[in-house]
């Protein structure tokens, strides 16, 4: 029998990725947030948030318990 190489992400992992994705969507598709947040361009932070959500979900799939 083969060992599993794919796992389902935990609920906490999915929740963190969802929050990051919602933030990115708010910045990209609406003008509800200011242009800069803590001195950084909101578009840059949104891009980092989207990439972080993607990486977090990938880690949740390939690492057990994440």
mmCIF file as gemmi writes it, N, C-alpha and C atoms, coordinates in Angstrom:
data_model
loop_
_atom_site.group_PDB
_atom_site.id
_atom_site.type_symbol
_atom_site.label_atom_id
_atom_site.label_alt_id
_atom_site.label_comp_id
_atom_site.label_asym_id
_atom_site.label_entity_id
_atom_site.label_seq_id
_atom_site.pdbx_PDB_ins_code
_atom_site.Cartn_x
_atom_site.Cartn_y
_atom_site.Cartn_z
_atom_site.occupancy
_atom_site.B_iso_or_equiv
_atom_site.pdbx_formal_charge
_atom_site.auth_seq_id
_atom_site.auth_asym_id
_atom_site.pdbx_PDB_model_num
ATOM 1 N N . UNK Axp A 1 ? 0.838 -1.175 0 1 0 ? 1 A 1
ATOM 2 C CA . UNK Axp A 1 ? 0 0 0 1 0 ? 1 A 1
ATOM 3 C C . UNK Axp A 1 ? 0.892 1.251 0 1 0 ? 1 A 1
ATOM 4 N N . UNK Axp A 2 ? 0.502 2.224 -0.813 1 0 ? 2 A 1
ATOM 5 C CA . UNK Axp A 2 ? 1.311 3.439 -0.943 1 0 ? 2 A 1
ATOM 6 C C . UNK Axp A 2 ? 1 4.414 0.179 1 0 ? 2 A 1
ATOM 7 N N . UNK Axp A 3 ? 2.004 5.184 0.514 1 0 ? 3 A 1
ATOM 8 C CA . UNK Axp A 3 ? 1.805 6.261 1.493 1 0 ? 3 A 1
ATOM 9 C C . UNK Axp A 3 ? 1.133 7.427 0.809 1 0 ? 3 A 1
ATOM 10 N N . UNK Axp A 4 ? 0.278 8.122 1.533 1 0 ? 4 A 1
ATOM 11 C CA . UNK Axp A 4 ? -0.412 9.286 0.974 1 0 ? 4 A 1
ATOM 12 C C . UNK Axp A 4 ? 0.556 10.449 0.821 1 0 ? 4 A 1
ATOM 13 N N . UNK Axp A 5 ? 0.442 11.149 -0.285 1 0 ? 5 A 1
ATOM 14 C CA . UNK Axp A 5 ? 1.278 12.323 -0.498 1 0 ? 5 A 1
ATOM 15 C C . UNK Axp A 5 ? 0.46 13.611 -0.489 1 0 ? 5 A 1
ATOM 16 N N . UNK Axp A 6 ? -0.876 13.506 -0.422 1 0 ? 6 A 1
ATOM 17 C CA . UNK Axp A 6 ? -1.746 14.675 -0.404 1 0 ? 6 A 1
ATOM 18 C C . UNK Axp A 6 ? -2.665 14.592 0.804 1 0 ? 6 A 1
ATOM 19 N N . UNK Axp A 7 ? -2.829 15.706 1.483 1 0 ? 7 A 1
ATOM 20 C CA . UNK Axp A 7 ? -3.667 15.787 2.666 1 0 ? 7 A 1
ATOM 21 C C . UNK Axp A 7 ? -4.648 16.938 2.491 1 0 ? 7 A 1
ATOM 22 N N . UNK Axp A 8 ? -5.713 16.919 3.225 1 0 ? 8 A 1
ATOM 23 C CA . UNK Axp A 8 ? -6.654 18.04 3.208 1 0 ? 8 A 1
ATOM 24 C C . UNK Axp A 8 ? -6.17 19.091 4.202 1 0 ? 8 A 1
ATOM 25 N N . UNK Axp A 9 ? -6.175 20.363 3.82 1 0 ? 9 A 1
ATOM 26 C CA . UNK Axp A 9 ? -5.776 21.411 4.77 1 0 ? 9 A 1
ATOM 27 C C . UNK Axp A 9 ? -6.743 21.471 5.946 1 0 ? 9 A 1
ATOM 28 N N . UNK Axp A 10 ? -6.232 21.85 7.1 1 0 ? 10 A 1
ATOM 29 C CA . UNK Axp A 10 ? -7.078 21.989 8.281 1 0 ? 10 A 1
ATOM 30 C C . UNK Axp A 10 ? -7.949 23.231 8.159 1 0 ? 10 A 1
ATOM 31 N N . UNK Axp A 11 ? -8.977 23.286 8.99 1 0 ? 11 A 1
ATOM 32 C CA . UNK Axp A 11 ? -9.929 24.394 8.945 1 0 ? 11 A 1
ATOM 33 C C . UNK Axp A 11 ? -9.239 25.73 9.235 1 0 ? 11 A 1
ATOM 34 N N . UNK Axp A 12 ? -8.308 25.757 10.16 1 0 ? 12 A 1
ATOM 35 C CA . UNK Axp A 12 ? -7.578 26.989 10.468 1 0 ? 12 A 1
ATOM 36 C C . UNK Axp A 12 ? -6.749 27.475 9.293 1 0 ? 12 A 1
ATOM 37 N N . UNK Axp A 13 ? -6.135 26.541 8.579 1 0 ? 13 A 1
ATOM 38 C CA . UNK Axp A 13 ? -5.35 26.89 7.403 1 0 ? 13 A 1
ATOM 39 C C . UNK Axp A 13 ? -6.242 27.499 6.326 1 0 ? 13 A 1
ATOM 40 N N . UNK Axp A 14 ? -7.405 26.904 6.124 1 0 ? 14 A 1
ATOM 41 C CA . UNK Axp A 14 ? -8.347 27.409 5.131 1 0 ? 14 A 1
ATOM 42 C C . UNK Axp A 14 ? -8.857 28.79 5.537 1 0 ? 14 A 1
ATOM 43 N N . UNK Axp A 15 ? -9.111 28.989 6.825 1 0 ? 15 A 1
ATOM 44 C CA . UNK Axp A 15 ? -9.608 30.281 7.303 1 0 ? 15 A 1
ATOM 45 C C . UNK Axp A 15 ? -8.576 31.386 7.092 1 0 ? 15 A 1
ATOM 46 N N . UNK Axp A 16 ? -7.318 31.117 7.385 1 0 ? 16 A 1
ATOM 47 C CA . UNK Axp A 16 ? -6.256 32.116 7.186 1 0 ? 16 A 1
ATOM 48 C C . UNK Axp A 16 ? -6.133 32.454 5.705 1 0 ? 16 A 1
ATOM 49 N N . UNK Axp A 17 ? -6.148 31.444 4.847 1 0 ? 17 A 1
ATOM 50 C CA . UNK Axp A 17 ? -6.056 31.679 3.412 1 0 ? 17 A 1
ATOM 51 C C . UNK Axp A 17 ? -7.271 32.462 2.91 1 0 ? 17 A 1
ATOM 52 N N . UNK Axp A 18 ? -8.446 32.189 3.464 1 0 ? 18 A 1
ATOM 53 C CA . UNK Axp A 18 ? -9.659 32.908 3.054 1 0 ? 18 A 1
ATOM 54 C C . UNK Axp A 18 ? -9.578 34.382 3.43 1 0 ? 18 A 1
ATOM 55 N N . UNK Axp A 19 ? -9.084 34.68 4.63 1 0 ? 19 A 1
ATOM 56 C CA . UNK Axp A 19 ? -8.954 36.076 5.064 1 0 ? 19 A 1
ATOM 57 C C . UNK Axp A 19 ? -7.973 36.818 4.153 1 0 ? 19 A 1
ATOM 58 N N . UNK Axp A 20 ? -6.858 36.191 3.827 1 0 ? 20 A 1
ATOM 59 C CA . UNK Axp A 20 ? -5.879 36.815 2.934 1 0 ? 20 A 1
ATOM 60 C C . UNK Axp A 20 ? -6.465 37.035 1.539 1 0 ? 20 A 1
ATOM 61 N N . UNK Axp A 21 ? -7.244 36.074 1.068 1 0 ? 21 A 1
ATOM 62 C CA . UNK Axp A 21 ? -7.862 36.197 -0.25 1 0 ? 21 A 1
ATOM 63 C C . UNK Axp A 21 ? -8.908 37.306 -0.274 1 0 ? 21 A 1
ATOM 64 N N . UNK Axp A 22 ? -9.698 37.422 0.781 1 0 ? 22 A 1
ATOM 65 C CA . UNK Axp A 22 ? -10.7 38.493 0.856 1 0 ? 22 A 1
ATOM 66 C C . UNK Axp A 22 ? -10.018 39.858 0.876 1 0 ? 22 A 1
ATOM 67 N N . UNK Axp A 23 ? -8.933 39.983 1.63 1 0 ? 23 A 1
ATOM 68 C CA . UNK Axp A 23 ? -8.181 41.243 1.645 1 0 ? 23 A 1
ATOM 69 C C . UNK Axp A 23 ? -7.67 41.582 0.247 1 0 ? 23 A 1
ATOM 70 N N . UNK Axp A 24 ? -7.102 40.594 -0.431 1 0 ? 24 A 1
ATOM 71 C CA . UNK Axp A 24 ? -6.578 40.837 -1.775 1 0 ? 24 A 1
ATOM 72 C C . UNK Axp A 24 ? -7.703 41.239 -2.729 1 0 ? 24 A 1
ATOM 73 N N . UNK Axp A 25 ? -8.844 40.593 -2.623 1 0 ? 25 A 1
ATOM 74 C CA . UNK Axp A 25 ? -9.97 40.925 -3.5 1 0 ? 25 A 1
ATOM 75 C C . UNK Axp A 25 ? -10.498 42.328 -3.223 1 0 ? 25 A 1
ATOM 76 N N . UNK Axp A 26 ? -10.556 42.719 -1.96 1 0 ? 26 A 1
ATOM 77 C CA . UNK Axp A 26 ? -11.011 44.065 -1.63 1 0 ? 26 A 1
ATOM 78 C C . UNK Axp A 26 ? -10.102 45.132 -2.22 1 0 ? 26 A 1
ATOM 79 N N . UNK Axp A 27 ? -8.817 44.885 -2.171 1 0 ? 27 A 1
ATOM 80 C CA . UNK Axp A 27 ? -7.87 45.869 -2.702 1 0 ? 27 A 1
ATOM 81 C C . UNK Axp A 27 ? -7.906 45.883 -4.228 1 0 ? 27 A 1
ATOM 82 N N . UNK Axp A 28 ? -7.911 44.693 -4.847 1 0 ? 28 A 1
ATOM 83 C CA . UNK Axp A 28 ? -7.839 44.635 -6.301 1 0 ? 28 A 1
ATOM 84 C C . UNK Axp A 28 ? -9.12 45.115 -6.983 1 0 ? 28 A 1
ATOM 85 N N . UNK Axp A 29 ? -10.279 44.752 -6.445 1 0 ? 29 A 1
ATOM 86 C CA . UNK Axp A 29 ? -11.525 44.948 -7.179 1 0 ? 29 A 1
ATOM 87 C C . UNK Axp A 29 ? -12.426 46.056 -6.638 1 0 ? 29 A 1
ATOM 88 N N . UNK Axp A 30 ? -12.102 46.626 -5.495 1 0 ? 30 A 1
ATOM 89 C CA . UNK Axp A 30 ? -12.907 47.719 -4.955 1 0 ? 30 A 1
ATOM 90 C C . UNK Axp A 30 ? -11.982 48.85 -4.538 1 0 ? 30 A 1
ATOM 91 N N . UNK Axp A 31 ? -12.552 49.954 -4.171 1 0 ? 31 A 1
ATOM 92 C CA . UNK Axp A 31 ? -11.761 51.066 -3.642 1 0 ? 31 A 1
ATOM 93 C C . UNK Axp A 31 ? -12.155 51.327 -2.184 1 0 ? 31 A 1
ATOM 94 N N . UNK Axp A 32 ? -12.472 50.256 -1.46 1 0 ? 32 A 1
ATOM 95 C CA . UNK Axp A 32 ? -12.894 50.395 -0.068 1 0 ? 32 A 1
ATOM 96 C C . UNK Axp A 32 ? -11.722 50.664 0.882 1 0 ? 32 A 1
ATOM 97 N N . UNK Axp A 33 ? -10.535 50.239 0.497 1 0 ? 33 A 1
ATOM 98 C CA . UNK Axp A 33 ? -9.361 50.424 1.352 1 0 ? 33 A 1
ATOM 99 C C . UNK Axp A 33 ? -8.516 51.569 0.802 1 0 ? 33 A 1
ATOM 100 N N . UNK Axp A 34 ? -7.75 52.232 1.665 1 0 ? 34 A 1
ATOM 101 C CA . UNK Axp A 34 ? -6.915 53.346 1.193 1 0 ? 34 A 1
ATOM 102 C C . UNK Axp A 34 ? -5.794 52.86 0.27 1 0 ? 34 A 1
ATOM 103 N N . UNK Axp A 35 ? -5.191 53.788 -0.433 1 0 ? 35 A 1
ATOM 104 C CA . UNK Axp A 35 ? -4.122 53.461 -1.376 1 0 ? 35 A 1
ATOM 105 C C . UNK Axp A 35 ? -2.85 52.972 -0.716 1 0 ? 35 A 1
ATOM 106 N N . UNK Axp A 36 ? -2.607 53.423 0.513 1 0 ? 36 A 1
ATOM 107 C CA . UNK Axp A 36 ? -1.44 52.955 1.257 1 0 ? 36 A 1
ATOM 108 C C . UNK Axp A 36 ? -1.888 52.465 2.634 1 0 ? 36 A 1
ATOM 109 N N . UNK Axp A 37 ? -1.229 51.426 3.081 1 0 ? 37 A 1
ATOM 110 C CA . UNK Axp A 37 ? -1.5 50.867 4.407 1 0 ? 37 A 1
ATOM 111 C C . UNK Axp A 37 ? -0.156 50.763 5.11 1 0 ? 37 A 1
ATOM 112 N N . UNK Axp A 38 ? -0.003 51.489 6.202 1 0 ? 38 A 1
ATOM 113 C CA . UNK Axp A 38 ? 1.242 51.519 6.976 1 0 ? 38 A 1
ATOM 114 C C . UNK Axp A 38 ? 2.439 51.893 6.105 1 0 ? 38 A 1
ATOM 115 N N . UNK Axp A 39 ? 2.22 52.788 5.142 1 0 ? 39 A 1
ATOM 116 C CA . UNK Axp A 39 ? 3.311 53.254 4.31 1 0 ? 39 A 1
ATOM 117 C C . UNK Axp A 39 ? 3.613 52.395 3.096 1 0 ? 39 A 1
ATOM 118 N N . UNK Axp A 40 ? 2.913 51.282 2.931 1 0 ? 40 A 1
ATOM 119 C CA . UNK Axp A 40 ? 3.124 50.396 1.792 1 0 ? 40 A 1
ATOM 120 C C . UNK Axp A 40 ? 1.944 50.516 0.841 1 0 ? 40 A 1
ATOM 121 N N . UNK Axp A 41 ? 2.184 50.385 -0.437 1 0 ? 41 A 1
ATOM 122 C CA . UNK Axp A 41 ? 1.1 50.43 -1.419 1 0 ? 41 A 1
ATOM 123 C C . UNK Axp A 41 ? 0.167 49.248 -1.179 1 0 ? 41 A 1
ATOM 124 N N . UNK Axp A 42 ? -1.125 49.525 -1.169 1 0 ? 42 A 1
ATOM 125 C CA . UNK Axp A 42 ? -2.107 48.477 -0.886 1 0 ? 42 A 1
ATOM 126 C C . UNK Axp A 42 ? -2.084 47.387 -1.952 1 0 ? 42 A 1
ATOM 127 N N . UNK Axp A 43 ? -1.814 47.751 -3.189 1 0 ? 43 A 1
ATOM 128 C CA . UNK Axp A 43 ? -1.737 46.751 -4.26 1 0 ? 43 A 1
ATOM 129 C C . UNK Axp A 43 ? -0.605 45.765 -4.039 1 0 ? 43 A 1
ATOM 130 N N . UNK Axp A 44 ? 0.521 46.264 -3.542 1 0 ? 44 A 1
ATOM 131 C CA . UNK Axp A 44 ? 1.654 45.385 -3.242 1 0 ? 44 A 1
ATOM 132 C C . UNK Axp A 44 ? 1.314 44.438 -2.108 1 0 ? 44 A 1
ATOM 133 N N . UNK Axp A 45 ? 0.696 44.964 -1.059 1 0 ? 45 A 1
ATOM 134 C CA . UNK Axp A 45 ? 0.297 44.107 0.061 1 0 ? 45 A 1
ATOM 135 C C . UNK Axp A 45 ? -0.729 43.071 -0.375 1 0 ? 45 A 1
ATOM 136 N N . UNK Axp A 46 ? -1.647 43.461 -1.261 1 0 ? 46 A 1
ATOM 137 C CA . UNK Axp A 46 ? -2.657 42.527 -1.747 1 0 ? 46 A 1
ATOM 138 C C . UNK Axp A 46 ? -2.014 41.412 -2.568 1 0 ? 46 A 1
ATOM 139 N N . UNK Axp A 47 ? -1.023 41.774 -3.369 1 0 ? 47 A 1
ATOM 140 C CA . UNK Axp A 47 ? -0.32 40.755 -4.142 1 0 ? 47 A 1
ATOM 141 C C . UNK Axp A 47 ? 0.389 39.771 -3.221 1 0 ? 47 A 1
ATOM 142 N N . UNK Axp A 48 ? 1.071 40.279 -2.205 1 0 ? 48 A 1
ATOM 143 C CA . UNK Axp A 48 ? 1.731 39.4 -1.231 1 0 ? 48 A 1
ATOM 144 C C . UNK Axp A 48 ? 0.711 38.538 -0.496 1 0 ? 48 A 1
ATOM 145 N N . UNK Axp A 49 ? -0.456 39.087 -0.174 1 0 ? 49 A 1
ATOM 146 C CA . UNK Axp A 49 ? -1.491 38.324 0.517 1 0 ? 49 A 1
ATOM 147 C C . UNK Axp A 49 ? -2.017 37.195 -0.359 1 0 ? 49 A 1
ATOM 148 N N . UNK Axp A 50 ? -2.207 37.465 -1.643 1 0 ? 50 A 1
ATOM 149 C CA . UNK Axp A 50 ? -2.692 36.425 -2.554 1 0 ? 50 A 1
ATOM 150 C C . UNK Axp A 50 ? -1.669 35.301 -2.713 1 0 ? 50 A 1
ATOM 151 N N . UNK Axp A 51 ? -0.405 35.669 -2.842 1 0 ? 51 A 1
ATOM 152 C CA . UNK Axp A 51 ? 0.65 34.655 -2.959 1 0 ? 51 A 1
ATOM 153 C C . UNK Axp A 51 ? 0.768 33.857 -1.662 1 0 ? 51 A 1
ATOM 154 N N . UNK Axp A 52 ? 0.674 34.536 -0.526 1 0 ? 52 A 1
ATOM 155 C CA . UNK Axp A 52 ? 0.76 33.849 0.768 1 0 ? 52 A 1
ATOM 156 C C . UNK Axp A 52 ? -0.405 32.873 0.935 1 0 ? 52 A 1
ATOM 157 N N . UNK Axp A 53 ? -1.608 33.251 0.516 1 0 ? 53 A 1
ATOM 158 C CA . UNK Axp A 53 ? -2.754 32.347 0.612 1 0 ? 53 A 1
ATOM 159 C C . UNK Axp A 53 ? -2.526 31.104 -0.232 1 0 ? 53 A 1
ATOM 160 N N . UNK Axp A 54 ? -1.985 31.283 -1.433 1 0 ? 54 A 1
ATOM 161 C CA . UNK Axp A 54 ? -1.691 30.162 -2.313 1 0 ? 54 A 1
ATOM 162 C C . UNK Axp A 54 ? -0.661 29.224 -1.682 1 0 ? 54 A 1
ATOM 163 N N . UNK Axp A 55 ? 0.403 29.786 -1.145 1 0 ? 55 A 1
ATOM 164 C CA . UNK Axp A 55 ? 1.465 28.978 -0.537 1 0 ? 55 A 1
ATOM 165 C C . UNK Axp A 55 ? 0.948 28.258 0.708 1 0 ? 55 A 1
ATOM 166 N N . UNK Axp A 56 ? 0.142 28.943 1.518 1 0 ? 56 A 1
ATOM 167 C CA . UNK Axp A 56 ? -0.405 28.322 2.728 1 0 ? 56 A 1
ATOM 168 C C . UNK Axp A 56 ? -1.272 27.121 2.37 1 0 ? 56 A 1
ATOM 169 N N . UNK Axp A 57 ? -2.113 27.262 1.355 1 0 ? 57 A 1
ATOM 170 C CA . UNK Axp A 57 ? -2.951 26.131 0.956 1 0 ? 57 A 1
ATOM 171 C C . UNK Axp A 57 ? -2.12 24.994 0.377 1 0 ? 57 A 1
ATOM 172 N N . UNK Axp A 58 ? -1.082 25.305 -0.385 1 0 ? 58 A 1
ATOM 173 C CA . UNK Axp A 58 ? -0.208 24.241 -0.889 1 0 ? 58 A 1
ATOM 174 C C . UNK Axp A 58 ? 0.486 23.508 0.261 1 0 ? 58 A 1
ATOM 175 N N . UNK Axp A 59 ? 0.951 24.247 1.26 1 0 ? 59 A 1
ATOM 176 C CA . UNK Axp A 59 ? 1.566 23.606 2.413 1 0 ? 59 A 1
ATOM 177 C C . UNK Axp A 59 ? 0.55 22.712 3.131 1 0 ? 59 A 1
ATOM 178 N N . UNK Axp A 60 ? -0.69 23.17 3.208 1 0 ? 60 A 1
ATOM 179 C CA . UNK Axp A 60 ? -1.729 22.361 3.828 1 0 ? 60 A 1
ATOM 180 C C . UNK Axp A 60 ? -2.022 21.086 3.086 1 0 ? 60 A 1
ATOM 181 N N . UNK Axp A 61 ? -1.815 21.085 1.782 1 0 ? 61 A 1
ATOM 182 C CA . UNK Axp A 61 ? -2.06 19.891 0.988 1 0 ? 61 A 1
ATOM 183 C C . UNK Axp A 61 ? -0.909 18.904 1.11 1 0 ? 61 A 1
ATOM 184 N N . UNK Axp A 62 ? 0.32 19.39 1.063 1 0 ? 62 A 1
ATOM 185 C CA . UNK Axp A 62 ? 1.471 18.501 0.998 1 0 ? 62 A 1
ATOM 186 C C . UNK Axp A 62 ? 2.111 18.167 2.338 1 0 ? 62 A 1
ATOM 187 N N . UNK Axp A 63 ? 1.771 18.894 3.401 1 0 ? 63 A 1
ATOM 188 C CA . UNK Axp A 63 ? 2.323 18.587 4.727 1 0 ? 63 A 1
ATOM 189 C C . UNK Axp A 63 ? 1.188 18.177 5.657 1 0 ? 63 A 1
ATOM 190 N N . UNK Axp A 64 ? 1.353 17.063 6.311 1 0 ? 64 A 1
ATOM 191 C CA . UNK Axp A 64 ? 0.323 16.568 7.208 1 0 ? 64 A 1
ATOM 192 C C . UNK Axp A 64 ? 0.245 17.47 8.447 1 0 ? 64 A 1
ATOM 193 N N . UNK Axp A 65 ? -0.973 17.861 8.813 1 0 ? 65 A 1
ATOM 194 C CA . UNK Axp A 65 ? -1.197 18.631 10.029 1 0 ? 65 A 1
ATOM 195 C C . UNK Axp A 65 ? -1.12 20.126 9.876 1 0 ? 65 A 1
ATOM 196 N N . UNK Axp A 66 ? -0.972 20.637 8.662 1 0 ? 66 A 1
ATOM 197 C CA . UNK Axp A 66 ? -0.899 22.087 8.447 1 0 ? 66 A 1
ATOM 198 C C . UNK Axp A 66 ? -2.242 22.574 7.997 1 0 ? 66 A 1
